[in-house]
Amino acid sequence: MSPRRLFWTLVLSSSAILAVTMGMRQSTGLFLSPLNSSTGLGIVTISFAMAIGQFVWGAAQPLFGMLADRVGSYAVIVLGARQYLQPARGLDEFIAKHPNADRLKLRADDLFRIRP
């Protein structure tokens, strides 16, 4: 692979990863109103929880960077993906308490089940 092609491959793949991760982080505001109406916690409480999540995400970056230098980036990516998906396992309890639980088809276990 030529140096020019390698450069553009790295630039485009990095841009795609950045677009996906920034989209996940910055789209949380879209869920503010539905969370407020379904849980009754209030906009301030939900916004504060989201702000803490963003702060922790930013504060953990140097720590996970140092960890990646020690154990390798693949292990840190796998650890990060598992930690990122862990809250979805708590959805079952929330869905079960929802008044329309019988109509909700998606369960958190479905997110982790591998289907042939």
trRosetta pair geometry for C-beta under 8 A, 3 or more apart (Angstrom, degrees):
i j d omega theta_ij theta_ji phi_ij phi_ji
1 5 5.1 -121 -174 87 89 120
1 6 5.0 109 126 -62 118 93
1 9 7.5 -26 -177 -2 144 147
2 5 4.6 89 57 10 85 103
2 6 6.8 -150 92 -6 42 88
3 6 5.6 -55 -144 39 32 114
3 7 6.2 39 155 -25 65 104
4 7 5.7 -51 -151 30 30 115
4 8 6.7 20 156 -10 63 106
5 8 6.1 -59 -148 41 32 104
5 9 6.2 36 153 -23 66 107
6 9 5.6 -53 -145 35 30 114
6 10 6.4 28 156 -16 64 106
7 10 6.0 -61 -155 37 27 108
7 11 6.3 24 152 -18 65 109
8 11 5.4 -50 -139 38 36 113
8 12 6.0 31 162 -15 68 107
9 12 6.2 -59 -143 41 25 104
9 13 6.1 17 162 -11 63 112
10 13 6.1 -59 -139 42 25 104
10 14 6.0 25 162 -17 64 112
11 14 6.0 -60 -146 39 23 109
11 15 6.3 25 155 -21 62 110
12 15 5.6 -53 -145 35 30 113
12 16 6.5 31 156 -20 64 104
13 16 5.7 -51 -148 34 33 112
13 17 6.5 33 154 -16 65 104
14 17 5.8 -55 -148 38 32 110
14 18 6.2 32 154 -18 66 109
15 18 5.7 -56 -145 40 30 111
15 19 6.2 33 155 -23 65 106
16 19 5.7 -52 -146 33 30 112
16 20 6.5 27 157 -16 64 105
17 20 6.0 -57 -150 37 30 108
17 21 6.3 18 159 -9 66 111
18 21 6.1 -61 -141 44 28 103
18 22 5.8 21 164 -13 67 114
19 22 6.2 -59 -138 43 23 104
19 23 6.0 28 159 -24 61 111
20 23 5.7 -58 -148 34 26 114
20 24 6.6 24 156 -18 62 104
21 24 5.8 -52 -150 34 34 110
21 25 6.4 27 155 -14 65 108
22 25 5.7 -57 -144 41 35 109
22 26 5.7 8 166 -1 71 116
23 26 6.5 -66 -130 48 22 93
23 27 5.7 20 170 -24 63 118
24 27 6.4 -59 -135 31 19 107
25 28 6.8 -42 180 -12 34 109
25 54 7.0 100 -167 -112 106 92
25 57 7.0 171 -119 136 122 169
26 29 7.3 -21 173 7 55 105
27 30 5.2 -21 179 10 76 120
27 31 7.8 69 135 -13 75 95
28 31 5.8 -57 -166 34 51 109
28 32 7.5 78 139 -49 68 84
28 50 5.3 161 133 -141 138 125
28 53 7.8 175 -125 82 171 139
29 32 5.4 -18 -161 -17 49 120
29 50 7.7 116 -75 170 59 164
31 34 5.7 -64 -157 51 57 107
31 35 5.4 58 148 -26 85 110
32 35 6.0 -63 -148 38 23 108
32 36 6.3 22 157 -21 62 110
32 43 6.4 49 173 -135 109 86
32 46 5.8 143 -140 116 73 133
32 47 6.8 31 -129 -73 122 82
32 50 7.6 -54 -89 -25 96 154
33 36 5.6 -54 -145 35 31 113
33 37 6.3 21 161 -12 66 107
34 37 6.0 -59 -143 42 31 104
34 38 6.0 14 165 -8 68 115
35 38 6.2 -65 -137 45 25 99
35 39 5.7 -11 177 12 66 118
35 41 7.1 -30 146 36 94 117
35 46 5.1 135 107 -129 130 147
36 39 6.9 -70 -126 50 15 86
36 40 7.5 73 179 -90 50 18
36 41 6.7 -104 -119 56 55 76
36 42 6.6 29 -136 -146 97 9
36 43 5.3 -3 -98 -71 140 69
36 46 6.0 -107 -71 1 81 150
37 40 7.8 19 -167 -65 19 55
38 98 7.5 -14 -173 -125 114 106
39 46 7.7 131 61 -75 133 118
41 45 4.4 -114 155 82 102 135
41 46 5.5 116 89 -50 124 90
42 45 4.7 84 68 10 93 104
42 46 6.9 -173 88 -4 47 89
43 46 6.0 -62 -145 44 31 106
43 47 5.8 30 159 -19 68 112
44 47 5.9 -58 -143 40 25 110
44 48 6.2 27 157 -21 63 108
45 48 5.8 -55 -147 35 28 111
45 49 6.5 28 154 -18 63 105
46 49 5.7 -53 -150 35 32 112
46 50 6.4 31 152 -17 65 106
47 50 5.6 -55 -148 38 33 111
47 51 6.2 35 152 -22 66 106
48 51 5.6 -52 -145 35 32 113
48 52 6.5 35 154 -20 64 102
49 52 5.8 -50 -149 33 32 111
49 53 6.6 35 150 -19 62 105
50 53 5.5 -53 -152 35 34 116
50 54 6.5 33 151 -18 66 103
51 54 5.7 -52 -148 36 34 110
51 55 6.3 36 152 -20 65 106
52 55 5.6 -54 -147 37 32 113
52 56 6.2 31 156 -17 66 106
53 56 5.9 -55 -144 38 28 108
53 57 6.3 35 154 -24 63 106
54 57 5.5 -51 -148 33 31 117
54 58 6.5 25 156 -13 64 106
55 58 6.0 -60 -152 40 30 106
55 59 6.0 22 156 -15 68 112
56 59 5.7 -56 -136 42 31 108
56 60 6.0 30 162 -22 66 111
57 60 6.3 -62 -148 34 21 108
57 61 7.4 42 150 -45 55 93
58 61 6.0 -34 -163 -6 37 117
59 62 7.8 -54 -180 27 41 95
59 63 7.7 25 138 -2 65 115
60 63 5.3 -67 -158 47 54 113
60 64 5.6 43 151 -17 87 109
61 64 6.2 -62 -141 42 26 102
61 65 6.2 31 157 -24 63 109
62 65 5.4 -54 -145 35 32 117
62 66 6.5 33 157 -18 66 101
63 66 5.9 -53 -153 35 31 108
63 67 6.5 30 149 -17 63 107
64 67 5.2 -49 -143 39 39 116
64 68 6.2 46 153 -24 66 100
64 76 5.6 127 -174 -166 93 125
64 80 6.8 61 -149 -75 148 117
65 68 5.7 -50 -148 32 31 113
65 69 6.8 34 150 -20 61 101
66 69 5.6 -50 -154 31 35 114
66 70 6.7 27 151 -14 65 107
67 70 5.8 -61 -152 39 35 108
67 71 6.1 -18 171 23 73 108
67 76 5.5 134 107 -99 105 120
68 71 7.0 -73 -123 57 24 74
68 72 6.7 -49 -162 124 59 16
68 73 4.7 37 -159 -94 113 63
68 75 7.9 173 -116 64 60 83
68 76 4.3 -64 -84 1 86 158
71 75 4.8 -71 131 67 113 145
71 76 6.7 133 76 -46 105 89
72 75 5.1 85 73 10 93 103
72 76 7.1 -169 96 -4 49 91
73 76 5.6 -63 -149 42 38 110
73 77 6.0 41 155 -24 72 105
74 77 5.8 -54 -147 34 30 111
74 78 6.5 28 155 -16 64 105
75 78 5.9 -55 -149 37 31 110
75 79 6.3 31 152 -18 65 108
76 79 5.5 -52 -144 39 33 113
76 80 6.1 35 155 -20 65 107
77 80 5.7 -54 -145 38 29 112
77 81 6.3 30 156 -20 64 105
78 81 5.8 -53 -147 35 30 110
78 82 6.5 28 155 -17 63 106
79 82 5.9 -58 -150 37 29 109
79 83 6.3 25 155 -15 65 110
80 83 5.7 -57 -144 40 31 109
80 84 6.0 33 156 -24 66 109
81 84 5.6 -54 -143 35 29 113
81 85 6.4 14 161 -7 64 110
82 85 6.3 -66 -146 44 27 100
82 86 6.5 50 152 -51 63 96
83 86 5.6 -31 -150 -4 33 122
85 88 5.3 -42 -173 20 67 122
85 89 7.7 75 140 -27 75 88
85 111 7.4 -168 -163 135 113 126
85 112 7.5 129 154 -84 131 100
86 89 6.1 -44 -170 14 47 113
87 90 5.6 -49 -167 27 55 114
87 91 7.8 78 140 -40 66 84
88 91 5.5 -20 -170 -12 52 120
88 108 5.1 164 152 -145 76 105
88 111 5.4 -65 149 77 140 160
88 112 7.7 154 101 -43 120 102
89 92 7.1 -27 176 3 49 105
89 108 5.4 142 -122 147 28 138
89 109 8.0 62 -129 -74 71 58
89 112 7.3 19 -87 -27 91 143
90 93 5.9 -43 -172 31 65 110
90 94 6.6 59 137 -14 79 106
90 108 7.2 143 50 -87 25 170
91 94 5.5 -63 -150 44 43 110
91 95 5.7 41 155 -22 77 108
91 107 7.4 160 104 -171 107 47
91 108 3.8 145 57 -64 107 119
92 95 5.8 -57 -142 38 27 109
92 96 6.2 29 158 -24 63 107
92 107 5.8 40 -102 -168 89 94
92 108 4.7 -98 -41 27 83 115
92 109 6.6 43 -74 -24 128 90
93 96 5.8 -53 -147 32 28 113
93 97 6.8 19 157 -12 61 108
94 97 6.1 -65 -155 39 31 105
94 98 6.7 45 147 -42 64 99
95 98 5.4 -41 -154 7 38 121
95 101 5.7 116 154 -127 69 92
95 104 5.4 -132 -160 97 112 154
95 107 6.6 -153 73 -118 160 66
95 108 7.4 -173 0 -21 131 92
96 101 5.5 60 -138 -136 28 149
97 101 7.2 126 47 -64 15 131
98 101 4.7 135 67 -66 84 80
98 104 6.5 55 75 -18 142 143
100 103 4.6 -40 173 39 97 114
100 104 6.3 107 114 -33 85 91
101 104 5.7 -53 -148 26 38 112
104 107 7.8 110 123 -70 101 63
106 110 5.7 -117 -154 56 67 142
106 111 7.8 59 -179 -49 104 89
107 110 5.0 109 60 -8 72 100
108 111 5.6 -43 -166 20 48 116
108 112 7.3 22 148 -2 69 105
109 112 6.0 -70 -155 46 42 99
109 113 5.9 49 150 -37 76 108
110 113 5.6 -48 -134 24 34 116
